[in-house]
Amino acid sequence: MALFKKKNDNSATEPMSVDSVMKKYDRESNTRVWEGTPKLVVNCILATFSVFCIYVTLFATWLDELRLASFMAFIIFIGYLVFPIKKGTQKANHIPWYDIVIMLLGTGSFLYFALNASQIVARFKINSFEVVIGIVGILCLAELCRRSVGLPILCVAGVLLIYALIWGSTNPSIVARITENVRVLFYSKEGILSTPVNVCSKYIVMFIIFGAFLERTGIADFFIKISNALVGRFSGGPAKVAVVASALEGMVSGSSVANTVGSGAVTIPLMKRTGYKPEFAAAAEASASTGGQIMPPIMGAAAFLMAETVGVPYSNIVLKAILPAVLYFAGVFITVHLEAKKEGLRGLSKAELPRIKPLLKQTYLLLPLILLIYLVGTSTRSIAYAAAIAIVVAIAVSMFSKEHRITPKRLLEALAAGGQGMITVAAACGVAGIIAGVIGVTGLAYMLFNGIVTLAGNQVIIALFLTMLCCIVLGMGVPTTANYCIMAATCAPILVQMGVPIVAAHFFVFYFGIVADLTPPVALAAYAGAAIAQANPMKTAFTSTKLAIGAFIVPYVFALNPAMLFIGDTSAFDIVLICITSLVGIFGVSAALEGYLLRTMKWYERIISAAGGLLLIYPGIVTDVIGLVLVGAVILLQIIFKTSHKAKVIA
């Protein structure tokens, strides 16, 4: 897999362009090329879809099956307008005849259900014609998912469908098995139109449209500049800028690859220029950008799915996500700081830093985001209503900047971008619904539960470890929303049965599904960063995993001690104590992995530091005390040896 273009016969390489990186690692960027009048027509169709979603979400009181089937019909139609059959250079203003046929068949299938929803739901049975319609609709959705999302999630769905047809039913008739599966997966709310698509059409769509408008206000550029102003001057400043900027951007965006490429195009060259190795520079950006998916309030859109699945208000999910996210980014920040100290790297010069006063005048850009968070936490209206108000405010604040003012043309572009952004999420959610439906019908979740419980021997820590492995494997190459849907249907119930609180269990599987973007072999965010940095992709992936150690540690903390998620009868003192011990624990493990604290660490210091850090992560007074003693001992040794070394140098 060539990540770089050869520059000459000496095998020198030149970095890929931002567009090339996005098209290589982000399927959402592999779209048809529309120009001139056809582009305007397509944008109008996409904008119409956004307006349709806003209207249906805020005002319509349709039957659920009618609303959801109409939504998916629109997704199929615009999906085939946007995504071609394969990657590569696309001929402008061209859509092959077969794509038109598939588009019309898929759209017609879902529209048939939408128009006949009340009758089909009432009779609970489907005829032979409706079986064919359902099969066509499922296949058209699967093909759109392949184009916009990728093969991994389809492989999972395909294997499960084969299992359902062959072993998942006791009915001897294959026709009866197909009919029953089509009825459940296409014509009920237990398959394609289940919770993921329902949440997608009610909530996620509004926030994607909000994100499209917010992006056009110039807030991403503001985040990078304010991060430079805050931490750019310190040791290893550009890497710290990447961490802070990615944390801020993660509040409104949930794509690991898009975040990596967007901010990495600025931060990675700066990191390399100040002395960071290419692999480390790419890994720092990738690990920080991947963390954007766990950053409230949007969390890669999974926060809405989690709220619906767990039965907890969305505002509570956002509140519970704050401390784990802060600890994760603290872990990445600590590691890049230690790397900078080890390599003797400096920060940016004063001339390179943006002036703080002009930036303070741009803080009005944060108003839509602040208002959104406020409305979500305090308003009695729906979160879709809060997003709608935030969209209006985003348009209003854009008027203060001539460069970013949302004119009628930009209004159309923002609505079109919001509509296009929904395709991948909706397609993934639809296929995730198929996976969840098959698991529910066949009882596979129960079988998986028995397997893990047997292997774990009723030990929660072992069950957590085995579940972690399942999540990482199943999450490879799968988008955040679909990833969480799969984890919530397969792995979370296992942890709940083992005694882990339901919210903690869902957070646990959510975290470990996400780190698949960093862990080899399918580390899309790491590979995207490597392409920008001209770095070895596999080395970058392993370095990203090391930097993201917080993502591997924090879930165990809140699974074993849910007070971090404000679960149970816990005092403020307990929560503060957990945060402190967890932070020191992450510090100890990060230092051990980096091999540097105040100076290069001896092998035994690394072992002691790692052991102390892990003990601090495991809840309990005894383990906390031993962990603090071990980490403190390493720090003391570092101070003693560093002082004695200085004395020898002076002498």
N, C-alpha and C positions, 0 to 999 in steps of 0.2 A: 504494500500500500504506500504509494509515493506521496509524501507530505510536502515535498519541495520540488520546485522546478529547477532543472539543471541550467546553470548559467553558461558554462563552457565545458570543455573536455577535461578540465582539472577537477570536475565534480563539485565546484563551488555552487552554492545555492543562493537563491534569492527568496525572500519571504513571499508567501502568497498574499494576494490582495484580500482585503476584508470581505469583499463579495465572494471571492473564490473560497475562502475558509467557511463562510456561512453556507454556501451551496454544497460544500463537501461534507460538513458535519451537522448541518441543521436542515432537515428535510423541508421545513416550512419556507426555506428560501429558494427551493427548486420549483419555481412557478413558471407558468406560461408567460411569454412576452407579448404584451398588448401595447399598441402605440396608436396615437391619433384618436380618431373617432371611436374605434373598437375599444380602446382603453377607457374612454369616457363612458361608454355604454356599460362595460363590465363594472366600473366603479359605481355607476348608478345602481346596478343590480345589487352589488355588495352593500351599498349604503341603504338601499331599500330593505335588505335583510336586517340590518342593524335597527332601523326604525321599526320594523315589524316586531323584533324582539323586545324593544323598549315598550311598544304599545301593549303587546301580549303580557309582558311581565307586570306592568303597572296598572293596566286597566281591564284587560279581558277576563272573563269568568267562564272560560270554555271547559268542556269535559277534558280531563287529563289526557286521555288517549288521543283526542282530537288535537290538543295543543302540542303534545310531544311528537306525534306523527307528522304534523305540519312542519314543526321545527326541523325534524330529520329530513323531510322532503326538500326543504330549502337548502339544508347542508349538502345533500347529495348533488343538487343542481349547481350550486356555486362551487362545490368541491371539484367537479370535473371541468368547470370553466377555468379554475385556477391551477390545478395540478396536472401535469402531463404524465404519460405512461412511464417515462423513465427520466433519469438525470441526463444532463448534457445541454448543449446549445439548442435553444428552441427557436424555431422559425417564427418570426413576428406575425401576429394576427392570424394564427393558424390553429385550428382544432380539428383533428382527424374525424372522419365519419364515424369510426367505431366508438370514439369517446362520446359523440353526440348520442349514439344509440344507447350506450351504457347509462349515460346521464338521464335520458328520458325514461328508460326502463326502471332505474332506481328511484327516480323522482315519482314516477307513476305508481310504483309499488307502495310507497309510503303515503302518497295522496289517496290511494284506494282505501287504505286502512283508515286514514283521517276522515274521509267522507262517509265511511260505513262503520265507524267506530262503535256507535251506540248499539247497532244491530248485532255486530260480532261479539261485543262484550256481553250482551243480553243472552244470546243463545249458547255461549261458552264452547261452541264447536265450530270447526271450519270445514269447508268443502274442498274438493280436489283442486278447483281453480284457485282458491285462496292459499292452498299449500304451495302451488307453483309461484303465485305472487310473493309469498313470504320467502321462498328460497331465492328468488331473483333479488328481492330487497336485501337479504342477508349477504349475498355474493357481491352486490354492487357496493354495499357498505364496506365489506372486507377489502375490496380492491381499492377503494378510496383511502382506507386506513393504510394499506401497503404503500400507496403513493405519498401520503402526507406524514405518516408516522414511522413506518418501517416494518420489517418482517418479524422481529422478535415477539411482539404481542400477538401477531397472527399465528405464529407457530404454537404458542400456548393455547390459543383458542381452538386451533385446528386439532391438536392432540386431544383436547377435552371433548370436542364434538364427536370425534371418532370413538372415543371411549363411551360417550353417552349413547351412540347409536348401536354399538356392538355389545357392551357389557352393562350399560346403565339402565337397562330395562328388562323385565322378565317377559314382556310380550313377545311371542314368537314371530309375529309379523313385522318385517322390516318397514313396510308401508305405514303400519300403525305407529311404529317408533318414530319415523320421520315426521308424520303428521303431528304427533304429540310434541316433539321438540320444536317444530316450526310454530305451533300454537303458543308454546311457552315463551320462546325466544323472540318472536316477531309480533304476536298479537296480544301480549299481556304486558303487565308492568313488572314482570320478573326477569325479563331479558334485556333487549336493546333499550326499551323505554323504562328501565328501572331507575333506581336512585341516581346513578351518575348522570344520565342524560337529563333527568328531572332537575337536578341541582344546576347542571350546566345551562339549561334553558332559562331557569329562574334567577340565578344569581351570578354565575361566572361570566355570562355574556355581558352583563352590565359593567362588571369590573374590567373586562377586556376592552370594552368601548371607552371606559374611563381612562384606562392606561394609554390608549391611542391618543386621546385628547391631551392628557398630561404630558406625554412625550413631546407633543408639538409646542408646548410652552417653553421648552429648552431646559427642563429640570435636570436631565441627565448631565448636561454640560455644567450646570450649577453644582451638582453633587461632586463632580470631579474637581472643580475649582475650589470648592469649600474644603474638600478633603486635603488638597494640596496646601491650602492656607493653614489648616489645623496641624497636620503632621508631616508635611513635606520637608521641613527643615531638620527633622531629627535623623539620627543614624538610620541608614537604610530607608530614607523617606519615601521613595517611590513605591516600595512594596507595602508600606503602611498605608499609603494613599490608596493602593489597590484594595486593601482590606476594608478601609472605612468607606470608600466610594461604593464598593460592591454591597456592603451592608445597607447603605442608604438606597441604592438602586433596587436592592432586593425587596424593599418595602412595596414597590409598585410593579415589579417584574418577576416572573417565575421561571424563565428559561435559562438554564445553565450555560448553554452554548452561546445564546444571544448576549448574555451578560459578559461572558468571557471575551467574546470578540468585540463587543461595543466599547467597554472600558479598557480591555486589554490592548486595543490598537493604540491607546495613549500611554498606558502604564507600563506595558512590557518593554517597549524600546527605552523608556526612562530607567527602568530597573537594570537593564543590560548596560546602559551607559554609565550608571553609577557603580557597576562592578559585580552585580549578581550574575551567576551562571545562567545560561539560557534556560536550562531545565528547571532551575529554581524559580526564575522569573515567571515562566509559563505556569508552573505549579501553583505559585502564590496567587496568581490571578484566577486560575481555574478553581482552586479550593475556596477562595473567597466568593467567587461568583456562584458556585454551587450552593454555598450557604445562603444565598439570596432566597432559595426555595423554602427555607425554614424561618425566614424573617417575617414577622407579622407586619401588616395586617393580612396580606393576601396569601403568602406561603404557597406560591405556585398554584393557586386556586384550590389546593387540597383542603384548606381551612373550611370552605363551605361544605365540601363532601364529608369531612369529619364531623362537622356540627350536625348534619342531617343523619349520618350513620349512627353516631353515638347518642344523639338526642339531647345535646347540650347546646345552649344558645351560642351563636357565632362569636359574640363579644367575649364569652368565657373562654373559647378556644384561643382567641387572639391573646387574651391576658395570660393564659397558661403557657403560651409559646414564648413569652418574652425572655424569661431567665435562661432556658436552654439555648436560645439563639445567641444571647449575649455571651454565654460561656463558650459556645462554639467559636464565635469570632474572636473572643479573647485568646483561645488556644492558637488560632492561626496567627494572630498579632504577636503573641509571645514567641512563636517559632521564627517568624521573619525578623523579629528584633534580635534574637540570639544568633541567627545566621549573619545579620549585619555586623554584630559585635565580633563574631568569630573571624569574619573576613575583613574587618576594619573599614567598613563602608560608611561613607558620609551621606548627609542629606543633600537636598537641593540648595543651590546658592540663593541668596536673597533676591538676585535679579530674576531667577527662574520662578519665584513664588508669586502667585497672584496677590494683588492688594486686597486687604480685608474689607476696607470701607466700601468700595463699589459692590462687593459681594453681599454685604449686609443690606444694601439697598434692594437686592434681589430676593430677599427672604420672603417676599410676598408670594413667590412661586410655591412655597410650602402650604399656602392657605387651603387649596383644595384637599390636600392630604390630611392636614390637621382637622379640617371640618368633617371629612369622611370618618376619621377615627372618633371624633366627638359624637357624631350622629349615630354611629354604630353602637357606641357605648351608652348613649343616653336616650335616644329617640325611641318612641313606642311604635314608630312606623317600621316597615320592613327594611332590610339591608339593601334591597334593590332601590328603594326610595332614596336612601342615603347616597348610593352611587349616582343616581340621577341628579340629585342636588349638587354633588361634587363635580359632575360633568359641566353643569351650568357655570359653576364657580371657576372651573378651569378655563372655560371660554372667556369669562370676564377678566381673569388675571392676565390672559394673553394679550389683552388690549393695551397693557402698559408697555409692551415692547413692540416696536415697529417691525423688528426682524421676525418675531414669532407670533404676530397677531393672526388670529384665526379668522381669515376672510371666508366668504362663501365657498371659494375653491378649496381652501384648507379644511373647511367644515365637511365638504364632500369627501375629501381624502381621509380625514380622521374616521368618519363613519364607515368608509370602505375598508380602511385598515382594521377597524374593529370587527367588521363582518368577516374579513379574510382570516383574522386571528382566531376566530371561533371554529374554523373548519377542522384543524388538527385536534383541538381539544374535544370537540363533539364526536369526531370519528373514533378517537381513542376511547372516549367514555362509552360509546355505543358497543364497541368490541369488548370493553371491560364488563359491560352489562351482560354480554353473551357468556363470558367466562364465569361471572358470578351466578348467572342463571343455571348453567350446567352443573356447577359445583353444588348449588342448592338442590337441584332435582336428583342428582346421582348420589348425594351423600358423601362426596369426596372429602369435604372438610372434616367429617367425622373420622374418616380413614387416616387423613394426615395427622389429626389430633392424636389418635391412638398410636401412630408410629412415633411421633415425637415424645409423647409421654412415656412410652416404653423405653426409648433410648435414654431419656432424661432420668428415668428412675424416680420421678416425683421431685427432682431437685430443680428449683426454679432457675438457678443460675445456668444450669446445663440446658434447660428448655429455652432460655433467652439466647444462649449461644447458637443452638441449632436453628432457632427461628431467624436469627441474624443471618446465618448462611443461606437459608431459604429466601429471605428478602433480597439479599445481594444478587443471588443467581436469577431470581424471577424478575428483578428490576432492571436487568441489563438491557439498555437500549429502549426502554419504555418511558414515555413522558410522565411527568410528575403525577398528573391527575389519574391517568389510567393505572399507573404504578400503585398508587395508594388504594385504588378500587380493588385491585388484585390482592394486595396485602390484607386489606380489611376483610375480604371474603375468605381468605385461606389461613393466614397466620395469626391475626389478632385474636380470633375466638379461642385459639389454643392457649394463649397467654392468659386470657380471662378465666378459662377453666382451671389454670394453674394457680389462680389467686391474685394475679396482677389486676389492679383497677382498670376498668374498661378504657378510660381516657388515656391512662399511661400506656396501656397495651397498643392503642391505636397510634399514639405518638411514637412508640418504639418502632413499629413496623414502617411508619412513614419515614423516619430518619434513615433507617437502613435500606429502604428502597431507593432513596435519593443518592446515597454514596456510590451507587453503581455507575454514576456519571464520572466518578474519579478512579474507581478500582479497575485494574486490568481484568480481562482483556477488552471490555467494551467501555472505554473511558472517554466518552465523546467530548466532554468539556476539557479534559486534559489534552486530548489530541488537537483540539481547536487552538488551545493556547500554545502548544508546541509548534503548530504551523506558523503562527505569528512570530514566535521567538526563534525560529529556525533551530529547534531543539529536537533531541531524540524523543520520539513519542512515548516509548515504553518507560524510559527513565523518568520522563515528566509524570506519567501516570503513577509510578511508585512514589515519587517525591510528593505528588498531590495527596496520596493516601497518608503519607507521614504528616503532612501539614494539617490534614483534616482529622487528626487523631481525636479532636473533640467530638466529632460526629460518631466516633466509635465508643467513646467513654460516656458522654452525657446521657444517652438513652438508658444505659445500665443504672445510672444514678437515679433517674426519675422512675425507672421500673422497680428498683429495689427500695427506693425511698420517695414515694409520690409527693412528699411535701413540696418538692421543687415545682410541682405543677399546681400547688395550692389545693391539693386533695387531702381531705381528712381534717381532723381537729388539730391544726398546727399553729403555733404562735409565730410572731414575727421573728423572735429570737431563733427558733428552729430553722426557719427559712434562710435567715442570714448565715447561720452556722453551716448549713448545707452548701450554700453558695461559696463561702470562704474555703471550706475543706475541698470542695470540688475544683475550685480555681487553683488552689495550691497543688491538688492532685494532678490536674492537667499540666501545670507548670513543671512538676517533677517528671512526668512522662515525656513531655515535649523536650525538656533539657536532655533527658536520657537518649531520646531518638536523635537529637541534634548533635549530641556529644560535646556540648559547650555550655558553660554557665558563666563564671567569671573568667575562666580560662578553659583550655581543652580538658575534657574530663578523662580520667583513667577508666579502664574497663570496669573495675569494681565500683567506681563512683556511679557509672551509668546503671549498673545492676541495682545498686542500693536506691538510687533516685527513682528508677522505674517501679521498684517494689513498694517504696513509700508512696508514690503517686497512686498506684492501684489500690493500696490499702485505704488511702484517703477517700477513694471513690466508693468503696464498699461501706454501707451505713453501719454505724456502731461506734460507741465511745472508745472501746479498746482499739479497734482498727484505726480510728482517727488519731489517737494519741501515738500509737506506734508509727503510723505514717508520717505525722509531723516530726517525730524524733528522727526518723530516717532521712527525710528531705532536709531537715534542719542540720543534721550531721554532715550531709554532703555540702551544703552551703558553707558551713563552718570550715570544712576541709579546704574548700576552694579559697576562702578568705585567707587561711593560714598559709597555704602554699603560694598564693599570689603575693602576699606580703613578704614572705621569705625570699621569693624570687626577685622582687624589687630590691630588697636589701642586698642581695648578692650582686645585682647589676650595679648598684650605687657603689658598693665596696670595690 
